[in-house]
């Protein structure tokens, strides 16, 4: 039997949850947020406690630009400075993408986005 890891939510992850909730309220689907919380507590977190390497490696994605390659190199160096063997992974859910770091015996939930959420706010760039 494998040892259970500790799963911790970062402040950014908690902000992302608030953004997802606002997005789902605007889409008139508040029940979807409750379903997300249930899925996180009943499935995702228990899975990561037991199998922290189950997500796909974020840093093994192909770099399609020099900037991306440089950024991934810096990120790898930073993770290795924290603890050699640290990993940055993606957990693909039905409607969400979750980014997490596995550092030593702890899994840090870093970010979550709904698949239909934009990563930037276009509406704020134009007057109403």
Backbone as CSV, one residue per row, in Angstrom:
resi,resn,N_x,N_y,N_z,CA_x,CA_y,CA_z,C_x,C_y,C_z
1,UNK,0.839,-1.175,0.000,0.000,0.000,0.000,0.889,1.245,0.000
2,UNK,0.535,2.226,-0.793,1.324,3.451,-0.881,0.965,4.409,0.252
3,UNK,1.952,5.190,0.657,1.724,6.182,1.717,0.880,7.327,1.171
4,UNK,-0.012,7.840,1.988,-0.856,8.963,1.593,-0.055,10.254,1.674
5,UNK,-0.268,11.107,0.690,0.349,12.427,0.674,-0.630,13.424,1.271
6,UNK,-0.107,14.534,1.719,-0.937,15.634,2.179,-1.278,16.486,0.967
7,UNK,-2.529,16.894,0.842,-2.950,17.785,-0.241,-3.297,19.133,0.366
8,UNK,-2.670,20.202,-0.159,-2.903,21.555,0.345,-3.388,22.455,-0.785
9,UNK,-4.317,23.322,-0.457,-4.822,24.306,-1.408,-4.012,25.590,-1.252
10,UNK,-3.539,26.144,-2.360,-2.825,27.416,-2.310,-3.830,28.563,-2.367
11,UNK,-3.369,29.749,-2.007,-4.229,30.940,-2.069,-4.705,31.177,-3.499
12,UNK,-3.840,30.931,-4.473,-4.244,31.104,-5.869,-5.346,30.127,-6.251
13,UNK,-5.244,28.894,-5.790,-6.275,27.890,-6.079,-7.612,28.334,-5.493
14,UNK,-7.585,28.852,-4.278,-8.820,29.326,-3.648,-9.420,30.502,-4.424
15,UNK,-8.563,31.420,-4.915,-9.056,32.525,-5.772,-9.675,31.981,-7.048
16,UNK,-9.008,30.979,-7.633,-9.545,30.363,-8.848,-10.914,29.749,-8.608
17,UNK,-11.097,29.112,-7.444,-12.407,28.546,-7.116,-13.468,29.641,-7.070
18,UNK,-13.129,30.792,-6.496,-14.063,31.920,-6.464,-14.394,32.388,-7.876
19,UNK,-13.403,32.432,-8.754,-13.618,32.831,-10.146,-14.491,31.816,-10.881
20,UNK,-14.262,30.536,-10.624,-15.094,29.494,-11.236,-16.534,29.645,-10.764
21,UNK,-16.706,29.880,-9.462,-18.056,30.058,-8.925,-18.748,31.256,-9.587
22,UNK,-18.054,32.382,-9.721,-18.632,33.565,-10.381,-18.971,33.261,-11.839
23,UNK,-18.087,32.529,-12.513,-18.326,32.143,-13.906,-19.584,31.280,-14.023
24,UNK,-19.724,30.319,-13.134,-20.879,29.418,-13.182,-22.170,30.130,-12.785
25,UNK,-22.095,31.079,-11.852,-23.278,31.874,-11.504,-23.717,32.724,-12.690
26,UNK,-22.758,33.310,-13.390,-23.080,34.107,-14.569,-23.684,33.231,-15.668
27,UNK,-23.241,31.986,-15.736,-23.770,31.046,-16.727,-25.071,30.396,-16.256
28,UNK,-25.557,30.854,-15.083,-26.795,30.338,-14.492,-26.723,28.830,-14.235
29,UNK,-25.583,28.413,-13.693,-25.386,27.001,-13.369,-24.761,26.860,-11.980
30,UNK,-25.419,27.416,-10.939,-24.820,27.352,-9.600,-24.660,25.924,-9.079
31,UNK,-25.517,25.008,-9.514,-25.412,23.620,-9.073,-24.122,22.974,-9.572
32,UNK,-23.563,23.500,-10.660,-22.311,22.956,-11.181,-21.153,23.225,-10.222
33,UNK,-21.214,24.339,-9.492,-20.160,24.626,-8.527,-20.219,23.639,-7.360
34,UNK,-21.421,23.353,-6.895,-21.572,22.349,-5.836,-21.044,20.992,-6.299
35,UNK,-21.312,20.647,-7.551,-20.819,19.383,-8.102,-19.294,19.386,-8.172
36,UNK,-18.697,20.534,-8.516,-17.234,20.640,-8.546,-16.659,20.405,-7.153
37,UNK,-17.215,21.065,-6.150,-16.720,20.884,-4.787,-16.834,19.426,-4.341
38,UNK,-17.950,18.788,-4.689,-18.124,17.364,-4.362,-17.056,16.521,-5.051
39,UNK,-16.814,16.803,-6.339,-15.818,16.030,-7.087,-14.415,16.232,-6.511
40,UNK,-14.102,17.458,-6.119,-12.794,17.723,-5.525,-12.613,16.953,-4.221
41,UNK,-13.614,17.016,-3.348,-13.471,16.389,-2.027,-13.628,14.874,-2.045
42,UNK,-14.460,14.362,-2.943,-14.744,12.926,-2.946,-13.879,12.122,-3.913
43,UNK,-13.357,12.775,-4.958,-12.612,12.024,-5.969,-11.191,12.546,-6.151
44,UNK,-11.066,13.821,-6.515,-9.764,14.366,-6.905,-8.759,14.335,-5.752
45,UNK,-9.109,14.923,-4.622,-8.164,14.981,-3.506,-7.799,13.581,-3.005
46,UNK,-8.772,12.675,-2.802,-8.377,11.308,-2.407,-7.471,10.625,-3.446
47,UNK,-7.728,10.849,-4.734,-6.858,10.279,-5.774,-5.434,10.806,-5.649
48,UNK,-5.298,12.126,-5.465,-3.968,12.724,-5.377,-3.257,12.341,-4.077
49,UNK,-4.006,12.107,-3.024,-3.395,11.635,-1.770,-2.728,10.281,-1.984
50,UNK,-3.336,9.447,-2.782,-2.811,8.089,-3.005,-1.889,7.992,-4.210
51,UNK,-2.203,8.750,-5.263,-1.460,8.629,-6.523,-1.076,10.012,-7.047
52,UNK,-0.112,10.677,-6.430,0.226,12.044,-6.830,0.815,12.161,-8.238
53,UNK,1.296,11.081,-8.782,1.861,11.110,-10.129,0.863,10.802,-11.220
54,UNK,-0.424,10.761,-10.881,-1.413,10.340,-11.874,-1.662,11.368,-12.971
55,UNK,-1.453,12.641,-12.700,-1.680,13.668,-13.714,-0.562,13.672,-14.740
56,UNK,-0.838,14.267,-15.878,0.200,14.321,-16.907,1.221,15.406,-16.558
57,UNK,2.455,15.163,-16.926,3.533,16.090,-16.615,3.385,17.379,-17.406
58,UNK,3.328,18.491,-16.699,3.204,19.788,-17.343,4.490,20.167,-18.075
59,UNK,5.627,19.808,-17.510,6.911,20.208,-18.075,7.374,19.325,-19.225
60,UNK,6.644,18.261,-19.518,6.996,17.423,-20.662,6.233,17.815,-21.922
61,UNK,5.427,18.868,-21.818,4.740,19.371,-23.009,5.785,19.899,-23.992
62,UNK,5.519,19.786,-25.275,6.480,20.326,-26.240,6.498,21.853,-26.193
63,UNK,7.696,22.411,-26.164,7.857,23.866,-26.195,7.877,24.299,-27.655
64,UNK,6.964,25.185,-28.006,6.848,25.594,-29.413,7.415,26.991,-29.664
65,UNK,8.105,27.534,-28.656,8.760,28.824,-28.845,9.960,28.897,-27.913
66,UNK,10.861,29.808,-28.222,12.040,30.008,-27.384,11.608,30.498,-26.008
67,UNK,10.623,31.395,-25.965,10.154,31.939,-24.686,9.582,30.831,-23.794
68,UNK,8.784,29.966,-24.395,8.208,28.860,-23.637,9.300,27.931,-23.135
69,UNK,10.256,27.621,-23.982,11.365,26.754,-23.582,12.148,27.374,-22.428
70,UNK,12.436,28.675,-22.515,13.164,29.357,-21.440,12.359,29.353,-20.145
71,UNK,11.067,29.602,-20.235,10.210,29.602,-19.060,10.145,28.235,-18.409
72,UNK,10.044,27.193,-19.214,9.983,25.831,-18.673,11.311,25.447,-18.025
73,UNK,12.420,25.910,-18.594,13.730,25.646,-18.005,13.842,26.330,-16.646
74,UNK,13.424,27.611,-16.566,13.453,28.325,-15.285,12.560,27.646,-14.254
75,UNK,11.381,27.227,-14.689,10.442,26.564,-13.776,11.023,25.254,-13.254
76,UNK,11.655,24.496,-14.113,12.303,23.242,-13.703,13.402,23.519,-12.684
77,UNK,14.210,24.546,-12.933,15.283,24.904,-12.004,14.711,25.326,-10.649
78,UNK,13.632,26.109,-10.663,13.011,26.552,-9.416,12.449,25.369,-8.629
79,UNK,11.778,24.452,-9.314,11.248,23.273,-8.632,12.367,22.430,-8.034
80,UNK,13.447,22.251,-8.786,14.568,21.454,-8.284,15.277,22.146,-7.129
81,UNK,15.254,23.490,-7.094,15.849,24.218,-5.969,15.023,24.009,-4.698
82,UNK,13.706,23.879,-4.859,12.834,23.617,-3.711,13.095,22.212,-3.188
83,UNK,13.052,21.260,-4.084,13.307,19.861,-3.724,13.543,19.079,-5.010
84,UNK,14.712,18.449,-5.146,14.966,17.635,-6.340,13.872,16.588,-6.519
85,UNK,13.452,16.405,-7.747,12.411,15.419,-8.035,11.001,15.971,-7.940
86,UNK,10.862,17.262,-7.653,9.528,17.875,-7.609,8.911,17.849,-9.001
87,UNK,7.585,17.772,-9.028,6.885,17.673,-10.309,5.766,18.701,-10.391
88,UNK,5.524,19.155,-11.597,4.384,20.008,-11.892,3.500,19.214,-12.844
89,UNK,2.221,18.990,-12.439,1.348,18.103,-13.197,-0.021,18.710,-13.421
90,UNK,-0.711,18.166,-14.420,-2.080,18.573,-14.741,-3.023,17.403,-14.482
91,UNK,-4.136,17.689,-13.839,-5.178,16.693,-13.592,-6.353,17.128,-14.466
92,UNK,-6.680,16.316,-15.444,-7.762,16.648,-16.370,-9.062,16.053,-15.842
93,UNK,-10.001,16.943,-15.563,-11.322,16.536,-15.094,-12.289,16.691,-16.271
94,UNK,-13.529,16.294,-16.089,-14.498,16.374,-17.182,-14.654,17.794,-17.704
95,UNK,-14.816,18.768,-16.798,-15.038,20.149,-17.221,-13.954,21.109,-16.740
96,UNK,-12.936,20.600,-16.077,-11.942,21.469,-15.451,-10.538,20.945,-15.706
97,UNK,-9.590,21.869,-15.642,-8.182,21.512,-15.707,-7.539,22.022,-14.420
98,UNK,-6.879,21.135,-13.696,-6.280,21.454,-12.405,-4.766,21.326,-12.533
99,UNK,-4.038,22.326,-12.072,-2.580,22.306,-12.068,-2.112,22.105,-10.632
100,UNK,-1.190,21.170,-10.426,-0.699,20.917,-9.076,0.794,20.620,-9.085
101,UNK,1.412,20.840,-7.925,2.825,20.524,-7.747,2.939,19.403,-6.723
102,UNK,3.784,18.437,-7.021,4.079,17.348,-6.078,5.501,17.591,-5.595
103,UNK,5.604,18.042,-4.342,6.893,18.372,-3.742,7.041,17.552,-2.466
104,UNK,8.023,16.669,-2.480,8.258,15.739,-1.371,6.973,14.957,-1.100
105,UNK,6.441,15.020,0.110,5.243,14.250,0.453,3.971,15.092,0.430
106,UNK,4.018,16.217,-0.270,2.870,17.111,-0.291,2.469,17.433,-1.727
107,UNK,1.170,17.491,-1.952,0.611,17.911,-3.232,-0.022,19.281,-3.010
108,UNK,0.409,20.255,-3.802,-0.116,21.612,-3.703,-1.018,21.879,-4.899
109,UNK,-2.293,22.146,-4.639,-3.211,22.504,-5.714,-2.947,23.959,-6.061
110,UNK,-2.510,24.213,-7.295,-2.056,25.541,-7.702,-3.107,26.350,-8.443
111,UNK,-3.852,25.692,-9.332,-4.770,26.428,-10.192,-5.856,25.491,-10.707
112,UNK,-7.032,26.064,-10.953,-8.125,25.308,-11.564,-8.893,26.259,-12.472
113,UNK,-9.300,25.773,-13.620,-10.083,26.539,-14.584,-11.143,25.642,-15.193
114,UNK,-12.309,26.227,-15.434,-13.339,25.542,-16.210,-12.878,25.571,-17.659
115,UNK,-13.192,24.537,-18.408,-12.734,24.466,-19.801,-13.266,25.605,-20.660
116,UNK,-14.365,26.237,-20.251,-14.932,27.336,-21.045,-14.528,28.712,-20.529
117,UNK,-13.778,28.763,-19.449,-13.317,30.045,-18.921,-12.166,30.570,-19.768
118,UNK,-12.209,31.869,-20.035,-11.065,32.498,-20.668,-10.010,32.745,-19.603
119,UNK,-8.760,32.685,-19.982,-7.704,32.938,-19.014,-7.459,34.430,-18.850
120,UNK,-8.155,35.254,-19.615,-8.045,36.696,-19.492,-9.423,37.319,-19.673
121,UNK,-9.573,38.537,-19.242,-10.867,39.219,-19.219,-10.970,40.191,-20.386
122,UNK,-11.550,39.781,-21.491,-11.681,40.652,-22.653,-12.665,41.787,-22.417
123,UNK,-13.719,41.521,-21.657,-14.765,42.527,-21.455,-14.219,43.785,-20.802
124,UNK,-13.214,43.652,-19.957,-12.686,44.825,-19.266,-11.899,45.747,-20.187
125,UNK,-11.598,45.318,-21.398,-10.839,46.130,-22.332,-11.698,47.072,-23.157
126,UNK,-13.006,46.877,-23.127,-13.894,47.726,-23.906,-14.920,48.383,-22.992
127,UNK,-15.259,49.651,-23.294,-16.288,50.313,-22.469,-17.650,49.654,-22.660
128,UNK,-18.465,49.753,-21.626,-19.811,49.124,-21.679,-20.718,49.851,-22.641
